[in-house]
Amino acid sequence: MSTYLFIYRSQKDYVPGSDDALAAWGAFFEGMRSNVADVGNPVFDRRELGSCGADTVLGGYSMITADSLDEAVGLAKDCPALKGGGGVEVGEVTPLDSDSLATTFADHPSTTSTAA
């Protein structure tokens, strides 16, 4: 089983903390209960570097366990951020080699290069 990072992207005008938002996020995490490795935290103060999406801002993150990227994406489909016009980025966390603090694409068989 691998660990996946969910990065939540919220609409720029999203205001966290409403009763409806808290209930929606609570239900989302309850539905993934056995897969939640680290519920994560919301993000309130942020800065962006590079291209981060014109209509969204970083909203928070979670660490989720799943058997595959497809399963992790399936778990993310009920995320409240999606209903509010935001998004979820899902990526497999690949631990670094503790001796060299490096890893390569060859170390991870499911990685594909998209470079041209």
Secondary structure per residue as TSV (DSSP state, phi and psi in degrees):
chain	resnum	aa	ss	phi	psi
A	1	M	-	360.0	134.2
A	2	S	E	-104.0	167.3
A	3	T	E	-108.9	136.7
A	4	Y	E	-121.4	139.9
A	5	L	E	-94.2	125.1
A	6	F	E	-102.7	120.6
A	7	I	E	-108.1	119.7
A	8	Y	E	-91.3	131.5
A	9	R	E	-112.6	125.3
A	10	S	E	-111.0	154.8
A	11	Q	E	-59.1	146.3
A	12	K	T	-57.8	-29.9
A	13	D	T	-94.7	8.3
A	14	Y	-	-66.2	132.0
A	15	V	-	-113.1	108.8
A	16	P	T	-72.5	158.9
A	17	G	T	102.0	-4.3
A	18	S	-	-68.3	157.7
A	19	D	H	-58.8	-41.6
A	20	D	H	-63.8	-43.0
A	21	A	H	-64.9	-44.1
A	22	L	H	-61.9	-40.5
A	23	A	H	-65.8	-41.7
A	24	A	H	-65.3	-44.4
A	25	W	H	-66.9	-39.5
A	26	G	H	-60.0	-44.4
A	27	A	H	-66.1	-38.7
A	28	F	H	-59.8	-50.0
A	29	F	H	-69.5	-35.1
A	30	E	H	-62.5	-38.2
A	31	G	H	-67.4	-21.9
A	32	M	T	-108.2	14.3
A	33	R	G	-37.9	-55.3
A	34	S	G	-72.5	-12.8
A	35	N	G	-98.8	-6.4
A	36	V	E	-82.8	111.0
A	37	A	E	-85.5	-36.4
A	38	D	E	-152.5	111.8
A	39	V	E	-58.7	-22.2
A	40	G	E	81.9	-160.0
A	41	N	E	-149.2	152.1
A	42	P	E	-76.1	161.0
A	43	V	-	-117.1	129.1
A	44	F	-	-112.1	-42.5
A	45	D	S	-104.7	131.5
A	46	R	-	-150.8	159.8
A	47	R	-	-139.3	152.6
A	48	E	-	-118.5	143.5
A	49	L	-	-124.1	137.5
A	50	G	S	71.2	-156.4
A	51	S	-	-92.7	114.0
A	52	C	-	-119.4	11.7
A	53	G	-	98.8	116.9
A	54	A	T	-64.5	-31.3
A	55	D	T	-103.1	-2.1
A	56	T	E	-130.3	163.7
A	57	V	E	-131.2	160.6
A	58	L	E	-61.4	125.7
A	59	G	E	-108.7	-26.1
A	60	G	E	160.5	-170.7
A	61	Y	E	-151.5	163.9
A	62	S	E	-148.7	158.0
A	63	M	E	-113.0	125.4
A	64	I	E	-125.2	142.2
A	65	T	E	-99.9	142.8
A	66	A	E	-159.8	160.7
A	67	D	S	-79.8	-17.9
A	68	S	S	-158.7	165.2
A	69	L	H	-62.1	-39.2
A	70	D	H	-60.5	-40.8
A	71	E	H	-65.9	-41.7
A	72	A	H	-62.3	-42.9
A	73	V	H	-63.1	-39.4
A	74	G	H	-60.8	-37.8
A	75	L	H	-67.7	-33.0
A	76	A	H	-75.7	-14.7
A	77	K	T	-63.1	-21.3
A	78	D	T	-97.7	11.8
A	79	C	-	-61.6	130.9
A	80	P	H	-58.9	-26.9
A	81	A	H	-61.2	-33.7
A	82	L	H	-65.5	-37.4
A	83	K	H	-70.4	-23.1
A	84	G	T	-97.8	14.3
A	85	G	T	86.8	7.3
A	86	G	-	-94.3	-154.7
A	87	G	E	-154.5	174.5
A	88	V	E	-134.4	126.3
A	89	E	E	-97.5	132.4
A	90	V	E	-120.7	126.6
A	91	G	E	-144.7	142.0
A	92	E	E	-75.0	131.4
A	93	V	-	-84.0	122.0
A	94	T	-	-109.3	110.6
A	95	P	-	-60.2	141.7
A	96	L	-	-79.1	151.5
A	97	D	-	-66.1	122.2
A	98	S	T	-66.4	-23.5
A	99	D	T	-78.3	-43.9
A	100	S	T	-104.2	-9.3
A	101	L	S	52.2	37.5
A	102	A	-	-146.2	156.4
A	103	T	-	-143.8	162.1
A	104	T	-	-127.0	165.1
A	105	F	G	-58.9	-35.4
A	106	A	G	-64.9	-24.7
A	107	D	G	-72.5	-15.9
A	108	H	-	-126.0	102.6
A	109	P	T	-62.6	-23.3
A	110	S	T	-87.3	-3.6
A	111	T	-	-77.8	134.0
A	112	T	-	-122.4	141.7
A	113	S	-	-85.9	135.8
A	114	T	-	-108.9	6.0
A	115	A	-	-69.9	144.3
A	116	A	-	-91.2	360.0
